[in-house]
Structures are given as structure tokens and as C-alpha cells.
Amino acid sequence: MQGRIHSLESFGTVDGPGVRYVVFVQGCPMRCLYCHNPDTWEMNGGTLMDTDYILEQYERNKAFYADDGGLTVTGGEPLMQIDFLIELFEKAKAKDKIHTCIDSSGIAFNPNNPELMAKFDRLMKVTDLVMLDIKHIDPEIHVKLTSQHNDNILAFARYLSDKDVPVWIRHVVVPGYTDDEKYLYRLGYFIGELNNLKALDVLPYHTMGEVKYEKLGKEYALKGVPAMTMNEALELKKHILEGLKDRREGKPDRTLVE
Ligand code: SF4
């Protein structure tokens, strides 16, 4: 089966544990204001590639991934091409027990679609890790930030918890957009209910994507918003951890009782 691929990277170090072969798929229905890969949005773009071709490329350098690395599919939105992903991961597991990871926004999840849910169930049997990007915990702000609702994204997080699929939650902190203490706390309070959380990555906003918008002739909505430092992001992470801790200790959401 073929998938629509934006690009391939042989030695990824930020897309899951260890050194990884990274597949960037083409196509994403979200429109995050801070997206640094707007060139992956178009659903019909990219290059058609076969699952066997991708695994052959993986095999060429497999010694590099052997320790604790593996195969990551990111994007774009990988789960928009779930049939392709199922075939790729099932072959990866059958061939070499490759460690498989999906980096996703969760937007393709829909618990009200039984046919799709059967596919998710099948995919999760061959998925070792999901890196789930939660863009914003507040439903209305999420729509303004991404053009999509977050209910199915949060449902996906709960589904992964129920299925006991290991999860890294990721959150990008953007000055003035996603750095509000109250919402960071609420994000933490939400993820505190998940029983499969293995890591929490709070990533500082950077402006490196801006040039891509110029090239594509698209307006960059965050023009002038300054980049954030890692230290600033780590300070903000504390609010998420406070929410998480309160949830795990059975305390009420302090942003609702104050
Ligand atoms: S989900 Fe990812 S690829 Fe899609 S618009 Fe948002 S940041 Fe960009």
C-alpha cells in the first residue's frame, strides 16, 4: 500500500526514544497558527511511497536504530492515513520487531465511527508509543488556535489510556497563546487522569517556520511573536505538573474552586 509522504529522515533524534527513522506524512486537517510545517498541510501533495520501500530504507541503517531507537511516523497528520499506517507497522513488527511510534495531534480519532475504531484497535496492537500533541485544553481557544475542536483529541488520550498504550504528551508554549497559567494547570489536571503517561514534553515556540509561509505565499498569523527559551518553557511546565499532581492526589481542580 502507498502513502502520501512529505519527506523521510534517517537519523531523527527528537521524534521518540533513541535514534529513529522518521517518516513525515503529507496532509493535515488542522491549521495551528504556529505550525512550522505548513508545507505538509495539503492532503493531495507529497510523494506516493510504498510501505515496503520505507522499510527497505529503514533496514539500510537499522544498526543505528537497534539500541532503543526505531521508526516514527509524524507529519502532517499520520492518522489521516490509518490504513497505510496499519500496513507499515504490521510489517515492521513482523519483519524485525521494530519499535514503532506515532507523533499525532489526535484529530483523526472519532469514537462514534465503529469502522474507524476497529482500525484504531488494530493499529494500537502494533504501536509501541504515541506522542500526542495537545495544543490547548480549552475547547473554544483550541478552535481559534487550530481551526478544529479538541473533543476527539481528548477522547483519543482517554482511549490510549484505556488501551494502555504508552504516551508522551507534548505541548508547545507560545507567548500570549498557550502560556496562560490557568490553562496549563487544566491541561495537567486532564493528563493526570491518564494511566499510561510516560513523559511530558513542553516545547518552546520558535519562529523557524515563518520563512516557509513566505515561500508558500501564506500569511503568518504569529508575525512578531517572540520565540520562547527552553528555560521559560520549563518554568511554565511547572503549572502543568501542579495540575497533574492535584488530579493524582484526588484534589479538586483549583481553577474551578478559586
Ligand atoms: S497538527 Fe501539526 S502539522 Fe498539523 S497544523 Fe498543527 S502543527 Fe501543523
Residues whose N, C-alpha, C, O or C-beta is under 5 A from the ligand:
A	BS01	SF4	C28 M30 R31 C32 C35 N37 G75 G76 S105
